[in-house]
Structures are given as C-alpha cells and as structure tokens.
Amino acid sequence: MDWFTENSKELSYKYPGKHLAIVEDKVVAVGDNALVVFEEAKAKFPDKKISMVYIPTDEELVTVLWILTIQI
C-alpha cells in the first residue's frame, strides 16, 4: 500500500466518501458500498489481490479528530 500512501492526497480530493478497490497500484472500482465495489473488482480481476480502502469526507475527518480530542 505504499502507492496508496504516496497518492492519498490526490485520492482524497478525487474520491471523498467513497470505497476504492485497488489492484496493482491502480484504482479499479469506486462506489458507495464496499461489498459492491469489491465484487466489481473481483469480477474484473479474479486472480489478483484486491486492496480496499475508504476515503473519508472532510466532515468525517473533523468528527474523528473531535472525538479523539475529547477522549485524550
């Protein structure tokens, strides 16, 4: 997932609030439902390793930071 780390900023601008399926350093499926995205990627690449990630929206990140701040 080094590719994801290196490209996370670009991906966060392009896909906020979306689930991504990544195969060999390429986004191969995108959507709102992780299972649907995974199944789409698996249908396209049945013999490949599929990595799944969720890109949070700005609002979700603020909520997480707020919760962490309160709990610390």
Accessible surface in RSA format (square Angstrom, percent):
REM  Atomic radii and reference values for relative SASA: ProtOr
REM  Chains: A
REM  Algorithm: Lee & Richards
REM  Probe-radius: 1.40
REM  Slices: 20
REM RES _ NUM      All-atoms   Total-Side   Main-Chain    Non-polar    All polar
REM                ABS   REL    ABS   REL    ABS   REL    ABS   REL    ABS   REL
RES MET A   1   113.32  58.7  65.43  43.3  47.89 114.0  63.47  54.0  49.85  66.0
RES ASP A   2   113.82  79.7 110.05 109.5   3.77   8.9  26.70  62.8  87.12  86.9
RES TRP A   3    59.88  24.0  54.91  26.6   4.97  11.7  41.47  22.1  18.42  29.9
RES PHE A   4    42.22  21.1  42.01  26.0   0.21   0.6  42.01  25.5   0.21   0.6
RES THR A   5    97.64  69.4  85.70  86.9  11.94  28.4  65.59  88.1  32.04  48.4
RES GLU A   6   141.25  81.1 102.78  77.8  38.47  91.6  46.19  89.4  95.05  77.6
RES ASN A   7    37.31  25.7  34.69  33.5   2.62   6.3   4.16  10.0  33.15  32.0
RES SER A   8    41.82  35.3  40.68  54.3   1.14   2.6  17.46  37.2  24.36  34.1
RES LYS A   9   144.40  70.4 139.17  85.4   5.23  12.5  86.58  77.9  57.82  61.6
RES GLU A  10   108.60  62.4 101.72  77.0   6.89  16.4  41.18  79.6  67.42  55.0
RES LEU A  11     8.64   4.8   8.64   6.2   0.00   0.0   8.64   6.1   0.00   0.0
RES SER A  12    47.35  40.0  39.98  53.4   7.37  17.0  28.04  59.7  19.30  27.0
RES TYR A  13   163.54  76.4 138.56  78.8  24.99  65.0 107.07  80.5  56.47  69.6
RES LYS A  14   135.03  65.9 106.03  65.1  29.00  69.1  65.44  58.9  69.60  74.1
RES TYR A  15    37.10  17.3  36.20  20.6   0.89   2.3  19.51  14.7  17.59  21.7
RES PRO A  16    64.95  47.3  54.79  49.9  10.16  36.9  54.79  45.2  10.16  63.1
RES GLY A  17    18.58  22.9   0.00   N/A  18.58  22.9   6.71  18.4  11.87  26.6
RES LYS A  18    66.81  32.6  66.81  41.0   0.00   0.0  36.12  32.5  30.69  32.7
RES HIS A  19    40.37  22.1  40.37  28.1   0.00   0.0  21.39  22.0  18.99  22.1
RES LEU A  20     0.00   0.0   0.00   0.0   0.00   0.0   0.00   0.0   0.00   0.0
RES ALA A  21     0.00   0.0   0.00   0.0   0.00   0.0   0.00   0.0   0.00   0.0
RES ILE A  22     7.23   4.1   5.57   4.2   1.65   4.0   5.57   4.0   1.65   4.5
RES VAL A  23     5.59   3.7   3.10   2.8   2.49   6.0   3.88   3.4   1.71   4.6
RES GLU A  24   119.05  68.3  89.53  67.7  29.52  70.3  51.39  99.4  67.66  55.2
RES ASP A  25    83.92  58.8  74.89  74.5   9.03  21.3  12.14  28.6  71.77  71.6
RES LYS A  26   142.02  69.3 139.05  85.3   2.97   7.1  85.14  76.6  56.88  60.6
RES VAL A  27    41.17  27.1  13.01  11.8  28.16  67.9  13.01  11.3  28.16  76.4
RES VAL A  28    20.95  13.8   9.68   8.8  11.27  27.2  16.57  14.4   4.38  11.9
RES ALA A  29     5.37   4.9   0.00   0.0   5.37  12.2   5.01   7.1   0.37   1.0
RES VAL A  30    56.17  37.0  30.17  27.3  26.00  62.7  30.17  26.2  26.00  70.5
RES GLY A  31    17.43  21.5   0.00   N/A  17.43  21.5  17.43  47.8   0.00   0.0
RES ASP A  32   107.24  75.1  82.78  82.4  24.45  57.8  35.98  84.7  71.26  71.1
RES ASN A  33    79.96  55.1  74.13  71.6   5.82  14.0  21.95  52.8  58.00  56.1
RES ALA A  34    41.97  38.6  37.15  57.3   4.83  11.0  37.38  52.6   4.60  12.2
RES LEU A  35   113.99  63.5 107.96  77.2   6.03  15.2 111.64  78.4   2.36   6.3
RES VAL A  36    85.87  56.5  84.86  76.8   1.01   2.4  85.05  73.9   0.82   2.2
RES VAL A  37     1.86   1.2   1.86   1.7   0.00   0.0   1.86   1.6   0.00   0.0
RES PHE A  38    72.53  36.3  72.53  44.9   0.00   0.0  72.53  44.0   0.00   0.0
RES GLU A  39    97.09  55.7  90.75  68.7   6.33  15.1  36.69  71.0  60.40  49.3
RES GLU A  40    73.40  42.1  65.06  49.2   8.34  19.8  31.12  60.2  42.28  34.5
RES ALA A  41     0.00   0.0   0.00   0.0   0.00   0.0   0.00   0.0   0.00   0.0
RES LYS A  42    81.54  39.8  80.55  49.4   1.00   2.4  53.16  47.9  28.38  30.2
RES ALA A  43    84.36  77.6  48.64  75.1  35.72  81.3  60.95  85.8  23.41  62.0
RES LYS A  44   112.95  55.1  82.93  50.9  30.02  71.5  64.47  58.0  48.48  51.6
RES PHE A  45    66.00  33.0  63.32  39.2   2.68   7.0  66.00  40.0   0.00   0.0
RES PRO A  46    80.49  58.7  70.33  64.1  10.16  36.9  70.33  58.1  10.16  63.2
RES ASP A  47   138.13  96.8 102.40 101.9  35.73  84.5  38.29  90.1  99.84  99.6
RES LYS A  48    86.39  42.1  80.26  49.2   6.13  14.6  44.77  40.3  41.62  44.3
RES LYS A  49   172.82  84.3 150.25  92.2  22.57  53.7 104.32  93.9  68.49  73.0
RES ILE A  50    23.62  13.4   1.38   1.0  22.25  53.6   1.38   1.0  22.25  60.4
RES SER A  51    22.34  18.9  17.26  23.0   5.08  11.7   9.21  19.6  13.13  18.4
RES MET A  52    65.87  34.1  38.41  25.4  27.46  65.4  38.56  32.8  27.30  36.2
RES VAL A  53    25.34  16.7  16.74  15.2   8.60  20.7  25.00  21.7   0.34   0.9
RES TYR A  54    87.89  41.0  67.13  38.2  20.76  54.0  57.19  43.0  30.70  37.8
RES ILE A  55     6.00   3.4   6.00   4.5   0.00   0.0   6.00   4.3   0.00   0.0
RES PRO A  56    45.67  33.3  40.94  37.3   4.73  17.2  40.94  33.8   4.73  29.4
RES THR A  57    35.49  25.2  35.33  35.8   0.16   0.4  32.59  43.8   2.90   4.4
RES ASP A  58   108.96  76.3 104.28 103.8   4.68  11.1  28.05  66.0  80.92  80.7
RES GLU A  59   127.99  73.5 122.73  92.8   5.27  12.5  70.63 136.6  57.36  46.8
RES GLU A  60    68.32  39.2  65.04  49.2   3.28   7.8  36.69  71.0  31.62  25.8
RES LEU A  61    83.55  46.5  83.54  59.8   0.01   0.0  83.54  58.7   0.01   0.0
RES VAL A  62    99.10  65.2  97.99  88.7   1.11   2.7  98.55  85.6   0.55   1.5
RES THR A  63    70.07  49.8  66.73  67.7   3.34   8.0  44.68  60.0  25.39  38.4
RES VAL A  64    77.63  51.1  76.80  69.5   0.83   2.0  77.58  67.4   0.05   0.1
RES LEU A  65   111.77  62.2 110.85  79.3   0.92   2.3 111.18  78.1   0.59   1.6
RES TRP A  66   157.19  63.1 152.10  73.6   5.09  12.0 131.71  70.2  25.48  41.3
RES ILE A  67    73.63  41.9  72.59  54.1   1.04   2.5  73.63  53.0   0.00   0.0
RES LEU A  68    88.52  49.3  88.50  63.3   0.02   0.0  88.52  62.2   0.00   0.0
RES THR A  69    97.91  69.6  85.36  86.5  12.55  29.9  64.79  87.0  33.12  50.1
RES ILE A  70   106.31  60.5  80.46  59.9  25.85  62.3  86.95  62.6  19.36  52.5
RES GLN A  71   137.41  76.8  99.94  73.0  37.47  89.2  39.00  83.0  98.40  74.6
RES ILE A  72   176.42 100.4 120.66  89.9  55.76 134.4 143.74 103.5  32.68  88.7
END  Absolute sums over single chains surface
CHAIN  1 A     5375.1       4580.0        795.1       3349.5       2025.7
END  Absolute sums over all chains
TOTAL          5375.1       4580.0        795.1       3349.5       2025.7
